[in-house]
Amino acid sequence: MLTVTDRARPAVHAKSRQRHRSPVYDAPTPAGVVGRYTALIFMLLVSVGPMLWQLSTSLKSPAEDVYATTPRLLPEHPTLENYAKVMRQVPVLDFASNSLLVAVMGVAGNVVFATLAGFALARLRFRGAKLLIGLLMATLLLPNEATIISQFQTVNNLGLTNTLFGVALPGLAGTVNILLMRNAFQAIPREMDDAAIIDGATAWQRLLHIGLPAVKGTMAIIAVMTFIGAWDDFLWPLLVLQDPGDLTLTVGLAYLDGHFAGDPRTIAAGLMISLVPILVLFVVLQRYFFRGLQEGGVKG
């Protein structure tokens, strides 16, 4: 039989939990709302502010002082002449097509190979699986600079130097992407696999009909992050490519610093041109991108 003290304990615990609630991050109190919006505005300024400043600089005319004591975000006389200068002096479209080809190869390779490897590590049983996972995690401890010489020697021995495929080859399957796909597949209830096996489904059928529909969000994250990494990469394409016609956009835009030394307007225009494909890809995949942290849920 419950005593009065026992009945009062839940209320006491509830009151203690209420006393420990944060006035900033819990329930919609005035202080919490102010704190949340303050944090959001700060993050917005830190993340989007530099991009808006570069856009403003790229639209300013030569008559405007970009180094004014009181900086102006909005151009007084907006112009697209800076973009025209970039297009005339540097083969931006050729460089962009090279970068796009490298990025597409990287995205395709990571989506395919990371998905297959992640599914095998998460849903298939074979000897050495734990050892393989440990080796993959151990490679994360090595910085890229520690392996770049061996990567270059491998690409050189394969005869792929000064080729776009040689640029894309080391990034066709990222360790982090494999582990992300493994975690996404592990979130799928094991009972679904067991039921499919009882019905006679093969591993490929389980991957296509059970696994892939549940990990679209993670695949979108891998696609976006791989595209950004391949598009923004500078050091590796600089080492592999020697022919000026095969340069990627980030390496090619480095010539702007020589053509337009001391002209931040034109350099900013080139940076904004390189940003457009990333924004387009994110807009297209954002619906799946934000589902990446909720993979594996059973849908009824």
KAMOKA-V822301 format. One record per residue. N is the residue number from 1. SS is DSSP state (H for helix, E for strand, C for the rest). Layout:
BEGIN
N;SS + N;SS
END
This chain:
BEGIN
1;C + 2;C + 3;C + 4;H + 5;H + 6;H + 7;H + 8;H + 9;H + 10;H + 11;H + 12;H + 13;H + 14;H + 15;H + 16;H + 17;H + 18;H + 19;H + 20;C + 21;C + 22;C + 23;C + 24;C + 25;C + 26;C + 27;C + 28;C + 29;C + 30;H + 31;H + 32;H + 33;H + 34;H + 35;H + 36;H + 37;H + 38;H + 39;H + 40;H + 41;H + 42;H + 43;H + 44;H + 45;H + 46;H + 47;H + 48;H + 49;H + 50;H + 51;H + 52;H + 53;H + 54;H + 55;H + 56;H + 57;H + 58;H + 59;C + 60;C + 61;C + 62;C + 63;C + 64;C + 65;C + 66;C + 67;C + 68;C + 69;C + 70;C + 71;C + 72;C + 73;C + 74;C + 75;C + 76;C + 77;C + 78;C + 79;C + 80;C + 81;H + 82;H + 83;H + 84;H + 85;H + 86;H + 87;H + 88;H + 89;H + 90;C + 91;C + 92;H + 93;H + 94;H + 95;H + 96;H + 97;H + 98;H + 99;H + 100;H + 101;H + 102;H + 103;H + 104;H + 105;H + 106;H + 107;H + 108;H + 109;H + 110;H + 111;H + 112;H + 113;H + 114;H + 115;H + 116;H + 117;H + 118;H + 119;H + 120;H + 121;H + 122;H + 123;H + 124;C + 125;C + 126;C + 127;C + 128;C + 129;H + 130;H + 131;H + 132;H + 133;H + 134;H + 135;H + 136;H + 137;H + 138;H + 139;H + 140;C + 141;C + 142;C + 143;C + 144;H + 145;H + 146;H + 147;H + 148;H + 149;H + 150;H + 151;H + 152;H + 153;H + 154;H + 155;H + 156;H + 157;H + 158;C + 159;C + 160;C + 161;C + 162;C + 163;C + 164;H + 165;H + 166;H + 167;H + 168;H + 169;H + 170;C + 171;C + 172;C + 173;C + 174;C + 175;H + 176;H + 177;H + 178;H + 179;H + 180;H + 181;H + 182;H + 183;H + 184;H + 185;H + 186;H + 187;C + 188;C + 189;C + 190;H + 191;H + 192;H + 193;H + 194;H + 195;H + 196;H + 197;H + 198;H + 199;C + 200;C + 201;C + 202;C + 203;H + 204;H + 205;H + 206;H + 207;H + 208;H + 209;H + 210;H + 211;H + 212;H + 213;H + 214;H + 215;C + 216;H + 217;H + 218;H + 219;H + 220;H + 221;H + 222;H + 223;H + 224;H + 225;H + 226;H + 227;H + 228;H + 229;H + 230;H + 231;H + 232;H + 233;C + 234;C + 235;H + 236;H + 237;H + 238;H + 239;H + 240;H + 241;C + 242;C + 243;C + 244;H + 245;H + 246;H + 247;C + 248;C + 249;H + 250;H + 251;H + 252;H + 253;H + 254;H + 255;H + 256;H + 257;H + 258;H + 259;H + 260;C + 261;C + 262;C + 263;C + 264;H + 265;H + 266;H + 267;H + 268;H + 269;H + 270;H + 271;H + 272;H + 273;H + 274;H + 275;H + 276;H + 277;H + 278;H + 279;H + 280;H + 281;H + 282;H + 283;H + 284;H + 285;H + 286;H + 287;H + 288;H + 289;H + 290;C + 291;C + 292;H + 293;H + 294;H + 295;C + 296;C + 297;C + 298;C + 299;C + 300;C
END
